[in-house]
Amino acid sequence: MPSYYEILGVGPEASLDEIKRSFRSLAMKHHPDKNKNSEESRQKFMKILEAYQVLSDDNSRRTYDGSSTTHERPPSCTPPADI
């Protein structure tokens, strides 16, 4: 499973601005509404959103970075069900 950094295409040293820029670009590209509501796009979009939610929050990012070298999902990270 790719790390959140890999999903967003940024490195662990990325600034919040770089993370936001990458998220916005990928979210627009893979948004289900732009891809005829395909299930594959929805799945990609959900992974992108989850990665952004963790990496854009200082506390969540610190927890994620410290969790292990495999970058496991923090237990408090649950993507919204309405997308």
Secondary structure in CASP SS format (residue, H / E / C, confidence):
PFRMAT SS
TARGET T0000
AUTHOR 0000-0000-0000
METHOD secondary structure of the structure
MODEL  1
M C 1.00
P C 1.00
S C 1.00
Y H 1.00
Y H 1.00
E H 1.00
I H 1.00
L H 1.00
G C 1.00
V C 1.00
G C 1.00
P C 1.00
E C 1.00
A C 1.00
S C 1.00
L H 1.00
D H 1.00
E H 1.00
I H 1.00
K H 1.00
R H 1.00
S H 1.00
F H 1.00
R H 1.00
S H 1.00
L H 1.00
A H 1.00
M H 1.00
K H 1.00
H H 1.00
H C 1.00
P H 1.00
D H 1.00
K H 1.00
N C 1.00
K C 1.00
N C 1.00
S C 1.00
E H 1.00
E H 1.00
S H 1.00
R H 1.00
Q H 1.00
K H 1.00
F H 1.00
M H 1.00
K H 1.00
I H 1.00
L H 1.00
E H 1.00
A H 1.00
Y H 1.00
Q H 1.00
V H 1.00
L H 1.00
S C 1.00
D C 1.00
D H 1.00
N H 1.00
S H 1.00
R H 1.00
R H 1.00
T H 1.00
Y H 1.00
D H 1.00
G H 1.00
S H 1.00
S C 1.00
T C 1.00
T C 1.00
H C 1.00
E C 1.00
R C 1.00
P C 1.00
P C 1.00
S C 1.00
C C 1.00
T C 1.00
P C 1.00
P C 1.00
A C 1.00
D C 1.00
I C 1.00
END
